[in-house]
Amino acid sequence: MPIKAKGFKNSKAGTYLSIGSTAFGAISVVKQARMARKDSDMLRLVDAAVSAAAIVTGLALLYRELKKLGDDDVLLG
């Protein structure tokens, strides 16, 4: 039986993994925006903009969670 990683979601490693996966999702949003601009599809462009805003918000929330965990990383201040 697999052992569950209790508290992984609220750990530094879990938060870093969430940041990475959220940032990885930005690649598809960029591709979507480029395709929408190429095809002059305003609805897809709006969808890409809303998705990008959701990604930025998600990254900001994860960053805040990382700060709460008291990360000693120099880059985070």
C-alpha positions in Angstrom: 0.0 0.0 0.0 1.3 3.5 -0.8 2.0 5.7 2.1 0.2 9.1 1.9 2.4 12.2 2.2 0.5 14.0 4.9 1.0 17.7 4.9 2.8 17.7 1.6 0.4 20.2 0.1 1.3 22.7 2.9 5.0 22.0 2.8 7.7 24.0 1.1 8.3 21.2 -1.4 4.6 21.0 -2.2 4.4 24.7 -2.7 7.4 24.7 -5.0 5.8 21.9 -7.0 2.6 23.9 -7.2 4.5 27.0 -8.4 6.2 24.9 -11.0 3.1 23.3 -12.3 1.2 26.6 -12.4 4.1 28.3 -14.3 4.2 25.3 -16.7 0.5 26.1 -17.5 1.6 29.5 -18.6 3.2 27.9 -21.6 -0.1 26.8 -23.0 -1.7 30.2 -22.4 1.1 31.9 -24.3 0.6 29.5 -27.2 -3.2 30.1 -27.1 -2.6 33.9 -27.1 -0.2 33.7 -30.1 -2.7 31.5 -32.1 -5.5 33.9 -31.3 -3.5 36.9 -32.4 -2.5 35.1 -35.6 -6.1 34.2 -36.4 -7.5 37.5 -35.2 -9.8 35.7 -32.8 -10.9 38.1 -30.2 -12.8 35.6 -28.1 -9.8 33.3 -27.8 -7.6 36.3 -27.0 -9.9 37.3 -24.2 -9.9 33.7 -22.9 -6.1 33.7 -23.0 -6.0 37.0 -21.1 -8.4 35.7 -18.4 -6.3 32.5 -18.1 -3.1 34.5 -17.7 -4.7 36.6 -15.0 -5.7 33.4 -13.2 -2.2 32.1 -13.4 -0.7 35.4 -12.1 -3.2 35.3 -9.2 -2.4 31.7 -8.5 1.3 32.3 -8.5 0.8 35.3 -6.1 -1.2 33.1 -3.7 1.5 30.4 -3.8 4.2 33.0 -3.2 2.3 34.3 -0.2 1.9 30.7 1.1 5.7 30.2 0.7 6.4 33.3 2.7 4.1 32.1 5.4 6.1 28.9 5.6 9.1 30.9 6.5 11.4 29.9 3.6 15.0 30.9 4.2 15.6 31.4 0.5 17.6 34.6 -0.3 15.5 35.4 -3.4 12.3 35.5 -1.3 13.6 38.1 1.1 
